[in-house]
């Protein structure tokens, strides 16, 4: 009785794993497809942006203490979730008021060309019409001379502006997305698992029909056995009846002989 229960649990676990994997694959494929259509390399989902961090400027470094911040570090290749700056002026003002030192922002900044950067706020200064926000990367050993940026939010037409605040990240999702971008990765992470899933489902179907056939054979054997046992009982009853009749005849014959004498 315990064996079928174990098998059932195993099947449920496998199903959960397979369907979770399929859901991740579908979600990642959507991100990859949308990202390829977006020249800025970002994906918009319900007011949030998903971006892949390309540099190591936000990786952990011994000279930077980030222990008291929500976002401790962001490894190169991670997928970050960005809460975009609201379009409504009232909501935008409140959004900027809530920013704090230690928050991580993704923003546009121009050096020789406009770049998309993700750095941490190290200073906020309120000014008329907005804020002066100073940002730096955590990795002080990062080989770049562009680790510090200052954005004036009061300059509405400035090419330097904030896209949003990083509220979460996933290094694993970033790896999966990067793998999906290559043809070989797409084959290994989508085609091969799909083939495995199809084979598993085909084996399940074959096993189902084999089990059904086995049950039918067992049922037929059981019926045949019951019929055989029934015939055996009838034969036994008939044998006993014949023996009893023979005894009765012998008794009758014996009685007749005694009466003749």
Steps between C-alpha positions, in 0.01 A plus 500: 500500500793737564661458159220663294496789750874558449460480124217752513710745703788459254271573206365812671853626574607441139190679371563801724861516381406468133221758507715742701778461249260553209362815666855637550587421138188672368556806722866523398419456132250785520765720662758409235260562210381834637854605585616437144222725374594775744802695376571618856541143623221519760175314556192680639273288722220662703682827562835336564803463278715191478862555398819298495796658681805483274775646719646401837486853646236393755671182617601472864831658604681507834522880498121540475266409787155414363382286792231748609348535152229286343699443181837367621663453162417434136716255311575548131246305297220536758146586398380806693139607563459877473208700639464773239467868583125589484383717212252696712670813640344464846597135529844575358569764767394259774710225342815716510423610858507136609847431358770436758878466509578135422221457244615366165384688190517424131548813291617647172825693505711662229877488478614466140162341436187427698530188713268304725654469848391339827665650810428574866395838643777642721357851545170685450475878502165673471489806276235718343292293262668169576801321641871456436562127527856368517555137409796264513577138428576271795801333340776755563754281320289500186718619209308808389514877545121534493413369848347827626208681339288799602146535367298822530134396496387861449640496145207353310672492159833367625642183336594393853186368665382225732314200358403350833596331825630143523264307728622147434742283308560142390838372394347164400240663274772713345703188423199329345421803284861524382500129418175536306657769282742253340377237248684221684359615833151510352540142380640377832247678720186472286521238226675228703279538812189506277613175335558349845154614611341354186683167552387490864140566403515233223641249749221591740240438229660167405519404868136596544386277214728218616357530849149503361578191289652330803192577707275361225707180485490469878124552497458239226724259691303564817171431323643186341626383839164569661328308220743211543445495876123510442521203261724317744245552778217378273701191407574434866135541591402266216759243614365514854145467368596193297676343797196563716272348236726199468494452876123526501474241223736264682298541820175432315646193331630369832160544659331312218736203536433476873126508447522217242685281741 
